[in-house]
Amino acid sequence: MRLADQIRKDLAGLVQREIEMSRVGLVTLTDVELSADYAHAKVYFTVLGAEPELVGEVLNDKAGWLHSQLFKLLHIHTVPTLRFIHDPQIARGIELSQLIDRANRPQAGVAEIPELEDPDEQP
């Protein structure tokens, strides 16, 4: 397993178990990008039921503590400094899906167009 995947997995467990997130909604860690020297990590997250800015503040405030917990879990020489960034891709996907659903929904007061009969078809 790649180091970035292991960091995401371990951080997700720590966030779920150790950080009081009940006031900010459901947080999902979607990806971790490591710098080439493993000194820095961008941790991307999505959230349902809260403002991403608030969740980002909470996570970034706890980044030092999460870093120390990762050090205990990973048993590697260098554990990256963590920076949490909101991942808007999930929210954009939901918005696009809703737009598609609205576009495909028949509008009230508009009669459906009857299907044209095929003139070559024999009864």
Contacts in CASP RR format, 6 or more apart in sequence:
PFRMAT RR
TARGET T0000
AUTHOR 0000-0000-0000
METHOD contacts of the structure
MODEL  1
MRLADQIRKDLAGLVQREIEMSRVGLVTLTDVELSADYAHAKVYFTVLGA
EPELVGEVLNDKAGWLHSQLFKLLHIHTVPTLRFIHDPQIARGIELSQLI
DRANRPQAGVAEIPELEDPDEQP
3 34 0 8 1.000
3 38 0 8 1.000
3 76 0 8 1.000
4 31 0 8 1.000
4 32 0 8 1.000
4 33 0 8 1.000
4 34 0 8 1.000
4 41 0 8 1.000
5 32 0 8 1.000
6 74 0 8 1.000
7 32 0 8 1.000
7 34 0 8 1.000
7 41 0 8 1.000
7 43 0 8 1.000
7 70 0 8 1.000
7 74 0 8 1.000
7 80 0 8 1.000
8 29 0 8 1.000
8 31 0 8 1.000
8 32 0 8 1.000
8 43 0 8 1.000
10 70 0 8 1.000
10 73 0 8 1.000
10 74 0 8 1.000
11 29 0 8 1.000
11 32 0 8 1.000
11 43 0 8 1.000
11 66 0 8 1.000
11 70 0 8 1.000
11 82 0 8 1.000
12 28 0 8 1.000
12 29 0 8 1.000
14 66 0 8 1.000
14 69 0 8 1.000
14 70 0 8 1.000
15 21 0 8 1.000
15 27 0 8 1.000
15 29 0 8 1.000
15 59 0 8 1.000
15 66 0 8 1.000
18 69 0 8 1.000
19 58 0 8 1.000
19 59 0 8 1.000
19 62 0 8 1.000
21 27 0 8 1.000
21 55 0 8 1.000
21 58 0 8 1.000
23 50 0 8 1.000
24 47 0 8 1.000
24 49 0 8 1.000
24 50 0 8 1.000
24 51 0 8 1.000
24 54 0 8 1.000
24 55 0 8 1.000
24 58 0 8 1.000
25 47 0 8 1.000
25 48 0 8 1.000
25 49 0 8 1.000
25 50 0 8 1.000
25 55 0 8 1.000
26 47 0 8 1.000
26 48 0 8 1.000
26 49 0 8 1.000
27 45 0 8 1.000
27 46 0 8 1.000
27 47 0 8 1.000
27 55 0 8 1.000
27 59 0 8 1.000
28 45 0 8 1.000
28 46 0 8 1.000
28 47 0 8 1.000
28 90 0 8 1.000
29 43 0 8 1.000
29 44 0 8 1.000
29 45 0 8 1.000
30 44 0 8 1.000
30 45 0 8 1.000
30 46 0 8 1.000
30 87 0 8 1.000
30 89 0 8 1.000
30 90 0 8 1.000
31 43 0 8 1.000
31 44 0 8 1.000
31 87 0 8 1.000
32 41 0 8 1.000
32 42 0 8 1.000
32 43 0 8 1.000
32 44 0 8 1.000
33 41 0 8 1.000
33 42 0 8 1.000
33 44 0 8 1.000
34 40 0 8 1.000
34 41 0 8 1.000
34 80 0 8 1.000
35 41 0 8 1.000
35 80 0 8 1.000
37 78 0 8 1.000
38 78 0 8 1.000
38 80 0 8 1.000
39 78 0 8 1.000
39 80 0 8 1.000
39 81 0 8 1.000
40 80 0 8 1.000
40 81 0 8 1.000
40 83 0 8 1.000
41 80 0 8 1.000
41 81 0 8 1.000
41 82 0 8 1.000
41 83 0 8 1.000
42 83 0 8 1.000
42 85 0 8 1.000
43 59 0 8 1.000
43 82 0 8 1.000
43 83 0 8 1.000
43 84 0 8 1.000
43 85 0 8 1.000
44 84 0 8 1.000
44 85 0 8 1.000
44 86 0 8 1.000
44 87 0 8 1.000
45 52 0 8 1.000
45 55 0 8 1.000
45 56 0 8 1.000
45 59 0 8 1.000
45 84 0 8 1.000
45 85 0 8 1.000
45 86 0 8 1.000
45 87 0 8 1.000
46 52 0 8 1.000
46 86 0 8 1.000
46 87 0 8 1.000
46 89 0 8 1.000
46 90 0 8 1.000
46 91 0 8 1.000
47 55 0 8 1.000
47 86 0 8 1.000
52 86 0 8 1.000
52 88 0 8 1.000
53 86 0 8 1.000
55 86 0 8 1.000
56 84 0 8 1.000
56 86 0 8 1.000
59 66 0 8 1.000
59 84 0 8 1.000
60 83 0 8 1.000
60 84 0 8 1.000
63 81 0 8 1.000
63 82 0 8 1.000
63 83 0 8 1.000
63 84 0 8 1.000
64 82 0 8 1.000
66 82 0 8 1.000
67 79 0 8 1.000
67 80 0 8 1.000
67 81 0 8 1.000
67 82 0 8 1.000
70 79 0 8 1.000
70 82 0 8 1.000
71 79 0 8 1.000
106 112 0 8 1.000
END
